[in-house]
Amino acid sequence: MDALLALVDGDFRFPDGGKMSQYLEHLAIGDTIEVSGPKGKLSYMGKGEIHIKHRPRDVVPEIRKAKKIGMIAGGTGITPMLQVVRRALQDPEDKTEFYLLFANQSEGDILCREEIEAMAAAHDNVHFWYTVDRAEKNWQYSVGFVSADMMKKHLPAAASDVQIFMCGPPPMLKFAVLPALEELGFTPDMHFSF
């Protein structure tokens, strides 16, 4: 199993760091932890086919097809996006286009940046754009919260063969992403929140 860990140093909101970071920091080499999952409701089957189980007891998934998949991630919300893109890139015949809009507080907070940029450099069907709250000098991407304008520039337009996946802090999704998707003409059957 692959795991993505981000140890969070203290800041004004969490002076001692996050709870999980504090726990992991005190583990000794050789200690083990028990994890479960993934137990996701969405499965990327390949070649643009997406299966979604809306409730755990659903036996038959809703099946969606997409030629283009837009992805909006905030912080550690990048993890399910990477899983989908990695799955697609395992099949050279999967020509689905992926567009990632990745929001973070600062450039240093961008998880898996080298992998994201390497995937885009090696595959014409993978595209990415970053936005941060606090930019360093010479930052070449966006600054600020995810907006409808940013989505219009860096994600595919609403269409029957387009799906948008999103994962990030609930306030980001509720107050920024979902209203922007609606403004841009995306209907609920065109997007999925992890």
C-alpha positions in Angstrom: 0.0 0.0 0.0 1.2 3.5 -0.8 0.8 6.2 1.8 1.1 9.9 1.5 2.1 11.6 4.8 2.4 15.3 5.4 3.8 16.2 8.8 2.5 19.6 9.7 4.7 21.9 11.7 3.0 24.2 14.2 1.5 27.5 13.1 -0.7 30.1 14.7 -3.8 27.8 14.4 -2.1 24.6 15.6 1.0 25.6 17.6 1.9 21.9 18.2 1.1 20.8 14.7 -1.8 18.5 13.6 -2.9 15.6 15.8 -1.8 13.0 13.4 1.5 14.7 12.8 2.1 14.8 16.6 1.3 11.1 16.8 3.5 10.1 13.8 6.4 12.2 15.1 6.6 10.2 18.2 6.6 6.8 16.5 9.9 4.9 16.6 11.5 3.1 13.7 9.8 -0.3 13.5 6.5 0.8 15.1 3.5 -0.1 13.1 0.1 1.5 12.6 -3.1 0.0 11.4 -5.0 1.6 8.6 -8.1 0.7 6.6 -9.4 1.5 3.2 -9.5 2.9 0.7 -13.3 2.7 0.9 -14.1 5.2 -1.7 -17.5 5.6 -3.4 -15.8 6.3 -6.8 -13.8 3.8 -8.9 -12.0 4.8 -12.0 -12.3 1.8 -14.3 -10.2 3.1 -17.1 -10.7 4.8 -20.5 -13.0 7.4 -18.9 -15.4 5.0 -17.3 -16.3 6.0 -13.7 -18.4 3.9 -11.3 -20.0 5.7 -8.3 -21.8 4.1 -5.4 -23.8 6.8 -3.7 -24.6 4.7 -0.6 -22.5 1.9 0.9 -25.3 -0.6 0.4 -25.6 0.1 -3.4 -24.8 -3.0 -5.3 -25.0 -1.5 -8.8 -23.0 1.6 -9.3 -24.0 4.7 -11.3 -21.8 4.6 -14.5 -20.5 7.8 -16.0 -18.3 8.3 -19.0 -15.9 11.1 -19.6 -13.4 12.2 -22.3 -12.1 15.0 -20.0 -11.8 14.9 -16.2 -11.2 18.1 -14.3 -9.9 17.8 -10.8 -10.0 20.4 -8.0 -7.9 19.6 -5.0 -7.0 21.4 -1.8 -4.0 20.3 0.2 -4.1 16.6 1.0 -7.2 16.4 -1.2 -4.7 15.6 -4.0 -4.5 12.0 -2.9 -7.6 10.6 -4.7 -6.8 12.6 -7.8 -3.4 11.1 -8.0 -4.9 7.6 -7.6 -7.2 8.2 -10.6 -4.5 9.7 -12.8 -2.0 6.9 -11.9 -4.6 4.3 -12.8 -5.3 5.9 -16.2 -1.6 6.2 -17.0 -1.1 2.5 -16.5 -3.0 1.9 -19.7 -1.4 3.5 -22.8 -4.7 3.2 -24.6 -6.5 5.4 -22.0 -6.7 8.8 -23.8 -8.8 10.5 -21.1 -7.7 14.1 -20.6 -6.9 15.2 -17.0 -6.9 18.8 -15.8 -5.8 19.4 -12.2 -6.4 22.7 -10.3 -4.4 22.3 -7.1 -4.9 24.8 -4.2 -2.5 25.2 -1.3 -1.6 27.8 1.3 1.9 28.2 0.0 4.3 26.8 -2.6 6.0 24.8 0.0 2.7 23.0 0.9 2.3 21.5 -2.6 2.3 17.8 -2.0 3.7 15.5 -4.7 4.7 18.4 -6.9 7.6 16.6 -8.6 5.3 13.7 -9.5 2.5 15.9 -10.8 4.9 17.9 -13.0 6.7 14.7 -14.2 3.3 13.1 -15.2 2.4 16.3 -17.1 5.8 16.4 -18.8 5.6 12.8 -19.9 1.9 12.6 -20.9 0.1 15.0 -23.3 -3.2 14.2 -21.6 -2.2 15.4 -18.1 -2.4 19.2 -17.3 -2.0 21.0 -14.0 -2.3 24.5 -12.5 -1.5 25.7 -9.0 -3.0 28.4 -6.8 -1.7 29.4 -3.4 -2.9 31.8 -0.7 0.6 33.3 -0.1 2.9 33.5 -3.1 6.7 33.7 -3.1 8.6 36.1 -5.3 8.6 34.9 -9.0 5.6 32.6 -8.5 4.3 31.7 -12.0 0.8 30.3 -11.1 -2.3 31.8 -9.5 -2.7 33.5 -6.2 -5.9 33.3 -4.2 -8.9 31.0 -3.6 -10.2 28.8 -6.4 -12.7 30.9 -8.4 -15.0 30.5 -11.4 -12.6 32.5 -13.5 -9.7 30.2 -12.5 -11.7 27.1 -13.2 -12.8 28.5 -16.6 -9.1 29.1 -17.6 -7.7 25.8 -16.3 -10.5 23.1 -16.4 -12.6 21.8 -19.3 -16.0 23.5 -19.9 -19.2 21.9 -18.9 -20.2 19.2 -21.4 -21.9 15.8 -21.4 -18.5 14.1 -21.7 -16.8 16.1 -18.9 -16.6 15.1 -15.2 -15.2 17.2 -12.3 -13.8 15.6 -9.2 -13.1 17.6 -6.1 -11.5 16.9 -2.7 -10.4 19.4 -0.2 -11.4 21.4 2.9 -15.2 21.4 3.2 -15.4 25.3 3.3 -13.4 25.4 0.1 -15.8 23.1 -1.6 -19.0 24.6 -0.2 -18.3 28.3 -0.5 -15.9 28.4 -3.5 -16.0 25.3 -5.7 -19.6 24.3 -5.8 -21.0 27.8 -6.5 -18.4 28.3 -9.2 -19.3 24.9 -10.8 -23.0 25.9 -10.8 -22.1 29.4 -12.3 -20.1 27.6 -15.1 -23.1 25.3 -16.0 -22.1 22.1 -14.3 -25.0 20.0 -13.1 -24.8 17.6 -10.2 -24.4 14.6 -12.6 -21.2 16.3 -13.9 -19.3 16.4 -10.6 -18.3 14.2 -7.7 -16.9 15.1 -4.3 -14.6 12.6 -2.5 
